[in-house]
Amino acid sequence: MTVLCGAVYALCLLVAAGGFIFYGLTLIAARRRRVEAAVTKRFTPPITILKPLAGLEPDLEANLRTFFKQDYPEYQILFGVRSSDDAAASVAQKLIAQHPGRDASLVIAGDALYPNAKVSSLSRMMERARHEILIISDSDIRATPGYLQGIAADFADPQVGVSFCPYRAEPAPSWTPQNTRGSGPTFWSLLEALTLNTEFWCGVLVARMLEGIRFAVGPTMALRRKYLEELGGFAAVGDYLAEDFVLGQWAQRYGYRAVLSRHIVDHCIGSQPFWPNLQHRVRWARSTRRSRPWGYVGQIFTNPLPFALILLATRAAPLGLLVVAARAAVAAAIAGGLLRDRLARRYWWLIPLADVASLVVWILGFFGNTVQWRGRRYRLFRDGRFQPCNLPEA
């Protein structure tokens, strides 16, 4: 027992010290991000927005409507569903009919061509895409009128092949198709949103500062069509669960750069009870572990607060207090200073619990090689590819 306690104490010291250094790097990275010169050059190439849809979601119609109200000279909207029976198809068709002057249409993608059904829909939508700059936007994004202008500015540099937007996560009211008004967000989705808004972007900013962007994440990413064609189109990433990560990772291989956009979007993450929420967070964790194995191990230093709280009851309490103070500073810098997130300002006192939940998800990510996605179980492989469990291994 004494040996075990000593090992736990040593682990807490190590993670707390490493995490304190990481928080320092985060504050430097956040400051650099704030003082970067804003883009002043107006760059407005024609844009095609690709929006894959699958079923009804909270505020789906309101979210999609914002894409018809862009302050931008020329753009095309393509909605994609796998079947005309999908309830999201009627929402898209309604909005298209209400905006006859907008270049918008619905694509019926049919059966999935690849394990990643979203990529399959994107591949079919590309047959109707007309423009050089492509924006892949999830159904749960709410856009401001300057959304397209903010993203287009990233591509004024011809070397940029991929751009992705930071986002403010916002849990939607607990919702079902039978209860569209909702009843307030669930506790678990609230914790997830706090993690995304105060912890997740820390790692992205530090990675950007130390080694540049070699990946892409998020519900809004943009691609240069030329880059996509050079890598073989969406078919090249159809077997990957985290296709966004791979598209960013491969950019350098083809002579392009991936960048973190200055434009921030609102991401409505939904509101799930405990078990569905845990399943989707573990799916993300297991996918990340296969995309960046050593980076995933290093994530322990991006969440040192649970270890610091243990140290508060030991002779290393001063170190624990330093980490607690640094965590508060980082949350203020990221959620407050960069994302302008009101959620963290209101529920700051839940951040320690959100960090503990995040640690549990990180640990679970090390175990198992299957994930649950849209009601189906898939097997994950070491290189990030995946396939339905009822199929033989490749």
C-alpha positions as CSV (number, residue, x, y, z in Angstrom):
1,M,0.0,0.0,0.0
2,T,2.8,2.4,0.9
3,V,4.5,1.7,-2.5
4,L,1.2,2.3,-4.3
5,C,0.6,5.6,-2.5
6,G,4.2,6.6,-3.3
7,A,3.7,5.9,-7.0
8,V,0.4,7.8,-7.1
9,Y,2.1,10.8,-5.4
10,A,5.0,10.7,-7.8
11,L,2.6,10.5,-10.8
12,C,0.6,13.5,-9.4
13,L,3.9,15.5,-9.0
14,L,5.0,14.7,-12.5
15,V,1.7,15.5,-14.2
16,A,1.2,18.6,-12.1
17,A,4.6,20.0,-12.9
18,G,4.4,19.1,-16.6
19,G,0.8,20.5,-16.7
20,F,2.0,23.8,-15.1
21,I,4.6,24.2,-17.9
22,F,1.9,23.3,-20.5
23,Y,-0.4,26.0,-19.1
24,G,2.4,28.5,-19.3
25,L,2.9,27.6,-23.0
26,T,-0.9,27.9,-23.5
27,L,-0.9,31.4,-22.1
28,I,1.9,32.4,-24.4
29,A,0.2,30.8,-27.4
30,A,-3.1,32.5,-26.6
31,R,-1.4,35.9,-26.3
32,R,0.2,35.4,-29.7
33,R,-3.1,34.5,-31.2
34,R,-4.7,37.7,-29.8
35,V,-2.0,40.0,-31.1
36,E,-1.9,38.6,-34.6
37,A,-2.8,41.2,-37.2
38,A,-6.3,41.0,-38.4
39,V,-6.7,40.2,-42.1
40,T,-7.6,43.5,-43.9
41,K,-7.4,42.3,-47.5
42,R,-10.8,41.5,-49.0
43,F,-10.6,38.1,-50.7
44,T,-13.8,36.8,-52.1
45,P,-13.4,33.8,-54.4
46,P,-16.6,31.8,-55.3
47,I,-17.3,29.2,-52.6
48,T,-19.2,26.0,-52.5
49,I,-20.6,24.9,-49.0
50,L,-21.0,21.2,-48.5
51,K,-23.5,20.4,-45.8
52,P,-24.0,16.6,-45.1
53,L,-27.2,16.0,-43.2
54,A,-28.5,13.0,-41.3
55,G,-31.8,13.2,-39.4
56,L,-33.4,15.9,-37.4
57,E,-31.4,17.7,-34.7
58,P,-32.1,20.6,-32.3
59,D,-32.5,23.9,-34.1
60,L,-31.6,22.3,-37.5
61,E,-33.8,24.6,-39.5
62,A,-32.5,27.7,-37.7
63,N,-28.9,26.6,-38.1
64,L,-29.3,25.9,-41.8
65,R,-31.1,29.2,-42.4
66,T,-28.0,31.2,-41.4
67,F,-26.2,29.9,-44.5
68,F,-28.7,31.6,-46.7
69,K,-28.0,35.0,-45.1
70,Q,-24.3,35.3,-45.9
71,D,-22.8,38.7,-46.8
72,Y,-20.8,37.3,-49.7
73,P,-20.9,37.9,-53.4
74,E,-21.0,34.4,-54.9
75,Y,-21.5,31.0,-53.2
76,Q,-23.3,27.7,-53.7
77,I,-24.9,25.6,-51.0
78,L,-25.2,21.8,-51.4
79,F,-27.2,19.8,-48.9
80,G,-26.6,16.0,-48.9
81,V,-28.7,13.2,-47.5
82,R,-28.4,9.5,-48.1
83,S,-32.1,9.0,-48.7
84,S,-35.0,11.3,-49.7
85,D,-36.9,9.8,-46.7
86,D,-34.5,11.5,-44.3
87,A,-36.4,14.0,-42.3
88,A,-33.5,16.5,-42.8
89,A,-34.2,16.5,-46.5
90,S,-37.6,18.1,-46.1
91,V,-36.0,20.9,-43.9
92,A,-33.4,21.6,-46.6
93,Q,-36.1,21.6,-49.4
94,K,-38.2,24.0,-47.4
95,L,-35.3,26.4,-47.0
96,I,-34.3,26.1,-50.7
97,A,-37.9,26.9,-51.7
98,Q,-38.0,29.9,-49.4
99,H,-34.8,31.4,-51.0
100,P,-35.3,31.0,-54.8
101,G,-32.6,33.5,-55.6
102,R,-29.9,31.5,-53.7
103,D,-27.8,28.9,-55.5
104,A,-28.8,26.0,-53.4
105,S,-29.8,22.4,-54.0
106,L,-30.3,19.0,-52.4
107,V,-28.2,15.9,-53.3
108,I,-29.5,12.4,-52.6
109,A,-26.2,10.5,-52.0
110,G,-27.7,7.0,-51.8
111,D,-26.0,4.1,-50.1
112,A,-22.6,4.7,-48.5
113,L,-19.7,4.0,-50.8
114,Y,-17.2,3.8,-47.9
115,P,-17.3,3.0,-44.1
116,N,-17.4,6.8,-43.4
117,A,-20.9,7.6,-44.6
118,K,-20.3,11.3,-44.3
119,V,-17.4,11.1,-46.7
120,S,-19.5,9.1,-49.1
121,S,-22.1,11.9,-49.1
122,L,-19.4,14.5,-49.6
123,S,-18.0,12.5,-52.6
124,R,-21.5,12.5,-54.3
125,M,-22.0,16.2,-53.5
126,M,-18.7,17.0,-55.2
127,E,-20.2,16.0,-58.5
128,R,-22.3,19.1,-58.3
129,A,-19.8,21.5,-56.7
130,R,-18.7,24.3,-59.0
131,H,-16.2,26.4,-57.1
132,E,-12.5,26.2,-56.1
133,I,-12.9,26.8,-52.4
134,L,-14.9,24.1,-50.6
135,I,-16.3,24.5,-47.1
136,I,-17.4,21.4,-45.2
137,S,-19.9,22.5,-42.6
138,D,-21.7,20.2,-40.2
139,S,-25.4,20.5,-39.6
140,D,-25.0,21.8,-36.1
141,I,-23.1,25.0,-37.1
142,R,-24.7,28.4,-36.7
143,A,-23.1,30.9,-39.0
144,T,-22.9,34.7,-38.7
145,P,-23.3,36.8,-41.9
146,G,-19.5,37.2,-42.1
147,Y,-18.8,33.4,-41.9
148,L,-17.8,33.0,-45.6
149,Q,-15.7,36.2,-45.7
150,G,-13.8,35.1,-42.6
151,I,-12.9,31.7,-44.0
152,A,-12.2,32.9,-47.5
153,A,-9.5,35.2,-46.2
154,D,-7.4,32.2,-45.2
155,F,-7.1,31.2,-48.9
156,A,-5.6,34.5,-50.0
157,D,-2.3,32.7,-49.5
158,P,-2.1,30.2,-52.4
159,Q,-0.1,27.7,-50.3
160,V,-3.0,27.2,-47.9
161,G,-4.8,24.0,-48.8
162,V,-6.8,23.4,-45.6
163,S,-8.3,25.7,-43.0
164,F,-10.4,24.9,-40.0
165,C,-12.3,27.1,-37.6
166,P,-12.1,27.3,-33.8
167,Y,-15.5,27.0,-32.3
168,R,-17.6,27.8,-29.2
169,A,-19.4,24.7,-28.1
170,E,-22.9,25.2,-26.9
171,P,-25.2,22.4,-25.5
172,A,-28.6,22.6,-27.0
173,P,-31.8,21.9,-25.0
174,S,-32.5,18.3,-24.3
175,W,-34.6,17.5,-27.4
176,T,-36.4,14.8,-29.3
177,P,-38.4,14.9,-32.5
178,Q,-41.5,14.6,-30.3
179,N,-40.4,17.4,-28.0
180,T,-38.9,20.0,-30.3
181,R,-39.0,22.8,-27.7
182,G,-36.5,20.9,-25.4
183,S,-36.1,21.0,-21.7
184,G,-32.7,22.5,-21.1
185,P,-29.2,20.9,-21.7
186,T,-28.2,17.8,-19.9
187,F,-25.5,18.0,-17.2
188,W,-23.2,15.7,-19.3
189,S,-23.4,17.8,-22.4
190,L,-22.7,20.9,-20.3
191,L,-19.5,19.3,-19.0
192,E,-18.5,18.4,-22.5
193,A,-19.0,21.9,-23.7
194,L,-16.9,23.3,-20.8
195,T,-14.1,20.8,-21.7
196,L,-14.1,21.9,-25.4
197,N,-14.2,25.6,-24.6
198,T,-11.5,25.6,-21.9
199,E,-9.3,22.6,-22.5
200,F,-9.4,21.3,-26.0
201,W,-8.2,24.4,-27.8
202,C,-5.2,24.7,-25.4
203,G,-3.6,21.7,-27.1
204,V,-4.4,23.1,-30.6
205,L,-2.8,26.5,-29.9
206,V,0.3,25.0,-28.3
207,A,0.8,22.6,-31.1
208,R,0.4,25.5,-33.6
209,M,3.0,27.5,-31.7
210,L,5.6,24.7,-31.4
211,E,5.3,22.8,-34.7
212,G,2.7,24.4,-36.8
213,I,-0.7,23.0,-37.8
214,R,-0.3,19.4,-39.1
215,F,-3.9,18.3,-38.7
216,A,-7.5,19.7,-39.0
217,V,-10.4,19.3,-36.6
218,G,-13.8,20.7,-36.2
219,P,-17.3,21.1,-37.6
220,T,-16.1,23.6,-40.1
221,M,-13.2,23.1,-42.4
222,A,-12.3,24.4,-45.8
223,L,-10.3,22.9,-48.7
224,R,-8.8,24.1,-51.8
225,R,-10.3,22.0,-54.6
226,K,-6.9,21.6,-56.3
227,Y,-5.5,20.0,-53.2
228,L,-8.4,17.6,-52.8
229,E,-8.1,16.5,-56.4
230,E,-4.4,15.9,-56.1
231,L,-4.8,13.5,-53.1
232,G,-7.5,11.6,-54.9
233,G,-10.7,13.3,-53.8
234,F,-12.8,12.3,-50.9
235,A,-12.5,8.7,-51.8
236,A,-8.9,8.8,-50.4
237,V,-10.2,9.3,-46.9
238,G,-13.4,7.3,-47.1
239,D,-12.0,4.5,-44.8
240,Y,-10.9,6.9,-42.0
241,L,-13.1,7.8,-39.1
242,A,-11.4,11.2,-38.5
243,E,-11.3,12.3,-42.1
244,D,-10.9,15.9,-41.1
245,F,-7.7,15.2,-39.2
246,V,-6.3,13.2,-42.1
247,L,-7.1,15.9,-44.7
248,G,-5.1,18.4,-42.6
249,Q,-2.3,15.9,-41.9
250,W,-1.7,15.2,-45.6
251,A,-1.6,18.9,-46.7
252,Q,2.2,19.2,-46.2
253,R,2.7,16.0,-48.2
254,Y,1.2,17.7,-51.3
255,G,2.9,21.0,-50.9
256,Y,0.2,22.9,-49.0
257,R,-0.3,24.3,-45.5
258,A,-3.1,23.7,-43.0
259,V,-4.0,26.7,-40.9
260,L,-6.2,27.6,-38.0
261,S,-8.7,30.2,-39.2
262,R,-9.3,33.4,-37.3
263,H,-13.0,33.0,-37.8
264,I,-14.8,31.5,-34.8
265,V,-18.1,29.6,-35.3
266,D,-20.8,28.5,-32.9
267,H,-21.1,24.7,-32.6
268,C,-24.4,23.3,-31.1
269,I,-23.2,20.0,-29.7
270,G,-26.7,18.8,-28.8
271,S,-27.7,17.5,-25.4
272,Q,-27.3,13.8,-24.5
273,P,-27.9,11.8,-21.4
274,F,-24.9,10.1,-19.7
275,W,-24.5,6.9,-21.7
276,P,-24.8,8.3,-25.3
277,N,-22.6,11.3,-24.3
278,L,-20.0,9.0,-22.9
279,Q,-20.1,6.7,-26.1
280,H,-19.5,9.6,-28.4
281,R,-16.7,11.1,-26.3
282,V,-15.0,7.7,-26.1
283,R,-15.4,7.3,-29.9
284,W,-13.6,10.6,-30.4
285,A,-10.9,9.6,-27.9
286,R,-10.2,6.3,-29.5
287,S,-10.1,7.9,-32.9
288,T,-7.6,10.5,-31.6
289,R,-5.4,7.8,-30.1
290,R,-5.0,6.2,-33.5
291,S,-4.5,9.5,-35.4
292,R,-1.7,10.7,-33.1
293,P,-0.7,7.9,-30.7
294,W,2.1,9.7,-28.9
295,G,0.3,12.9,-28.9
296,Y,-2.6,11.2,-27.2
297,V,-0.3,9.9,-24.5
298,G,1.0,13.4,-24.0
299,Q,-2.6,14.7,-23.4
300,I,-2.2,13.7,-19.8
301,F,-0.2,17.0,-19.3
302,T,-3.0,19.1,-20.9
303,N,-5.4,18.2,-18.0
304,P,-3.3,18.3,-14.8
305,L,-6.0,19.7,-12.5
306,P,-7.4,16.4,-11.2
307,F,-3.8,15.5,-10.1
308,A,-3.2,18.9,-8.6
309,L,-6.4,18.6,-6.5
310,I,-4.9,15.4,-5.0
311,L,-1.7,17.3,-4.2
312,L,-3.6,19.9,-2.2
313,A,-3.9,17.3,0.6
314,T,-0.1,16.6,0.6
315,R,3.1,18.5,1.4
316,A,3.2,19.4,-2.3
317,A,0.1,21.6,-1.8
318,P,1.9,24.8,-3.1
319,L,2.4,23.1,-6.5
320,G,-1.2,22.1,-6.5
321,L,-2.3,25.7,-5.8
322,L,-0.1,26.9,-8.7
323,V,-1.7,24.5,-11.1
324,V,-5.2,25.5,-9.9
325,A,-4.3,29.2,-10.4
326,A,-2.8,28.5,-13.9
327,R,-6.0,26.5,-14.8
328,A,-8.1,29.5,-14.0
329,A,-5.9,31.8,-16.0
330,V,-6.0,29.4,-19.0
331,A,-9.8,29.1,-18.9
332,A,-10.1,32.9,-18.8
333,A,-7.6,33.3,-21.7
334,I,-9.1,30.7,-24.0
335,A,-12.9,30.7,-23.2
336,G,-13.0,34.4,-22.3
337,G,-10.2,36.1,-24.2
338,L,-10.3,34.2,-27.5
339,L,-13.7,32.4,-27.8
340,R,-15.8,35.0,-26.0
341,D,-17.7,32.1,-24.5
342,R,-20.4,33.0,-22.0
343,L,-20.9,29.4,-20.9
344,A,-17.6,29.2,-19.0
345,R,-18.2,32.6,-17.4
346,R,-21.5,31.3,-16.1
347,Y,-20.5,27.8,-15.1
348,W,-16.8,28.3,-14.2
349,W,-17.3,26.4,-10.9
350,L,-18.0,23.2,-12.9
351,I,-14.7,23.3,-14.7
352,P,-12.9,21.0,-12.1
353,L,-15.6,18.4,-12.5
354,A,-15.4,18.8,-16.3
355,D,-11.7,18.1,-16.0
356,V,-12.2,15.0,-14.0
357,A,-14.8,13.7,-16.6
358,S,-12.3,14.5,-19.3
359,L,-9.6,12.5,-17.6
360,V,-12.0,9.5,-17.3
361,V,-12.7,9.7,-21.0
362,W,-9.0,9.9,-21.8
363,I,-8.3,6.8,-19.8
364,L,-11.2,4.9,-21.5
365,G,-9.7,5.9,-24.9
366,F,-6.8,3.5,-24.3
367,F,-9.1,0.5,-24.0
368,G,-11.0,-1.2,-26.8
369,N,-10.8,-1.0,-30.6
370,T,-14.5,-0.5,-31.4
371,V,-16.7,2.6,-31.5
372,Q,-20.4,3.1,-31.7
373,W,-21.5,5.6,-34.4
374,R,-25.1,6.4,-35.5
375,G,-26.4,3.1,-34.1
376,R,-23.7,0.9,-35.6
377,R,-20.5,-0.6,-34.2
378,Y,-17.2,-0.2,-36.0
379,R,-13.7,-1.7,-35.6
380,L,-10.8,0.8,-35.5
381,F,-7.4,-0.1,-36.9
382,R,-4.0,1.3,-35.9
383,D,-3.7,3.7,-38.8
384,G,-7.1,5.4,-38.1
385,R,-9.1,3.4,-40.7
386,F,-12.3,1.7,-39.6
387,Q,-15.0,-0.7,-40.9
388,P,-18.3,-2.2,-39.7
389,C,-17.8,-5.0,-37.2
390,N,-19.7,-7.5,-39.3
391,L,-17.1,-7.3,-42.1
392,P,-13.9,-9.3,-42.2
393,E,-10.7,-7.4,-41.3
394,A,-8.9,-5.8,-44.2
